[in-house]
Amino acid sequence: MFEEHEIVVLQEDLPDLGLQCGDVGVIVMKHRDGEAYEVEFLTLRGDTVAVATLQAQQIRPVRDGEIAHARALAKY
């Protein structure tokens, strides 16, 4: 189970939102005791790219030894 303000990693592509597997987001709200989460995805400058309601299996915690990777968004 994840908590609000926790950093998480997207487990699948969400092309309608311009998101790819591996994108990093922050949980901004927990629904139904952890059945779903509102996750905000931001640019490295802090602009919101998308806020998505995701099921727990669509995200995972950050793992030890991982490093963030920058990529350009198609809509920018």
C-alpha positions as CSV (number, residue, x, y, z in Angstrom):
1,M,0.0,0.0,0.0
2,F,1.2,3.5,-0.8
3,E,0.8,6.7,1.2
4,E,0.0,10.3,0.1
5,H,3.1,12.2,-1.0
6,E,5.0,9.0,-1.8
7,I,7.1,8.9,-5.0
8,V,6.0,6.1,-7.3
9,V,6.9,4.7,-10.8
10,L,4.4,4.0,-13.5
11,Q,4.3,0.4,-14.6
12,E,2.7,0.8,-18.0
13,D,2.4,3.3,-20.9
14,L,-0.6,5.7,-20.7
15,P,-0.4,7.2,-24.3
16,D,-3.6,9.3,-23.9
17,L,-1.8,11.2,-21.1
18,G,1.6,11.2,-22.8
19,L,3.0,9.0,-20.0
20,Q,5.4,6.1,-20.4
21,C,6.3,3.1,-18.3
22,G,9.0,4.2,-15.9
23,D,7.7,7.8,-15.5
24,V,7.9,9.1,-11.9
25,G,4.9,10.6,-10.1
26,V,3.7,11.6,-6.7
27,I,0.6,10.3,-4.9
28,V,-1.6,13.2,-4.1
29,M,-4.7,11.2,-2.9
30,K,-5.5,7.7,-1.8
31,H,-8.9,6.2,-2.7
32,R,-10.9,3.4,-1.0
33,D,-8.1,2.4,1.4
34,G,-5.5,1.9,-1.3
35,E,-7.6,0.4,-4.2
36,A,-6.7,3.4,-6.3
37,Y,-4.5,6.5,-6.2
38,E,-4.4,10.0,-7.8
39,V,-0.9,10.4,-9.1
40,E,0.5,13.7,-10.3
41,F,3.3,13.6,-13.0
42,L,5.5,16.7,-13.3
43,T,8.2,18.0,-15.6
44,L,11.6,18.5,-13.9
45,R,10.7,22.2,-13.7
46,G,7.6,21.4,-11.7
47,D,4.9,21.8,-14.4
48,T,2.0,19.3,-14.1
49,V,1.9,16.9,-17.1
50,A,-1.0,14.8,-15.9
51,V,-3.0,13.7,-12.9
52,A,-4.2,10.2,-13.3
53,T,-6.4,7.9,-11.2
54,L,-4.4,4.6,-11.1
55,Q,-5.0,1.2,-9.7
56,A,-2.3,-0.1,-7.2
57,Q,-1.0,-2.6,-9.8
58,Q,-0.3,0.3,-12.3
59,I,2.4,1.8,-10.0
60,R,5.3,0.6,-7.9
61,P,7.6,2.0,-5.3
62,V,11.0,3.5,-6.1
63,R,13.7,0.8,-5.7
64,D,17.1,1.2,-4.3
65,G,19.7,2.0,-6.9
66,E,17.4,3.6,-9.4
67,I,18.2,6.9,-11.1
68,A,15.8,9.4,-12.7
69,H,16.0,9.8,-16.5
70,A,15.0,12.9,-18.4
71,R,13.0,12.6,-21.6
72,A,11.2,15.1,-23.8
73,L,7.4,15.1,-23.9
74,A,5.7,15.0,-27.3
75,K,3.4,17.9,-26.5
76,Y,6.2,20.3,-25.4
